[in-house]
């Protein structure tokens, strides 16, 4: 078996699609394609079998 990931992780991504956000602040909104940075944390045992 291999060890499960845990701790802080950082990922870079690029959102390729344009998304309609519906009615935002009384006007139709759009989320445009953009790069992003995601920071997260996985607790030890999070990915394990239950």
Secondary structure by P-SEA (a helix, b strand, c coil): cbbbbbcbbbbbbbbcbbbbccccccbbbbbccccccccccccccccccc
